[in-house]
Amino acid sequence: MTEPCAAAIAGDAALWEARHAVLAAGYGGRPDPEDPALVLAMPIVLHIPKSNPPARSAVLAAAATASVALCLDPRVGVDADGQPGPWRSDYLAWVGSRIRKVSRRARGAQWRAAQDVDGITVEVDGAEARALVPVAVGALDPRIKKLQIGGTDLEHDDPGPAPGGTPVLWIDATLDMTVGKAAAQVGHASMLLAGAMSVEAARHWADTGYRCAVRDADAARWTALRELESAGRAVAVRDAGFTEVAPGSVTVIAAL
């Protein structure tokens, strides 16, 4: 097997750094268009079979991992010749606006059909989620549009301590968010976490497949996490309050 030359390795590192820089720059915050159909969102499809549904924490970890994996995928960047990847324009338009994710559930043929829509599927401990390329809500693929946003939830589980060295996305348990809402929130958190990391740390995380854990935080842990955030040692998701929670609610915190 031929080993990659130093120039190729350096070139790949530069392309990675450019993709990471987009997340590190934060969200653009461009105002929503007047036409609601033109609002951009990243759809997240959660595989929740009717029988033997997966653990809630695993589904959320899969959603978080899929979200950040898409944001740093080569297809949202440019190649070595400076040519844009197929997802780049849609992705950049989305990160330049008010970040939205909408979670939907699928099973059986619906889940299989979702695999044909551009995106990335991740499996964590038997749970699967697929993050799709952001799109205007009015132009959502019919195979995804027909999937239910609500109606199915998963019981809170206690998976135990996260493996050492694995980033943990802590959810404020008092908010009692549905699994769909929580999936969108941990997806935001994984993006914020990657952007707040150094290029080297984010690349190391990528080498693990963006492995992370999602856990519910009780009151004592939440207080400690808020203190870490205030000290600049954690990132927090503040929700706009369109659904389920009050505007400005801190929903997820991840320590750096």
Secondary structure, DSSP 4 states (H G I P E B T S, - for coil): -PPPPHHHHHHHHHHHHHHHHHHHT----BPPPSSGGG-EEEEEEEE--SSSPPPHHHHHHHHHHHHHHHHTSGGGSB-TTSPBPTTHHHHHHHHTB---EEEEEE-HHHHHHHTTSSEEEEEETTEEEEEE--EEGGG--HHHHTS-SSS---------SPPTT--EEEEEGGG---HHHHHHHHHHHHHHHHHHS-HHHHHHHHHTTS--EEEEE-HHHHHHHHHHHHTTSEEEEE---SSSS-TT-EEEEEE-
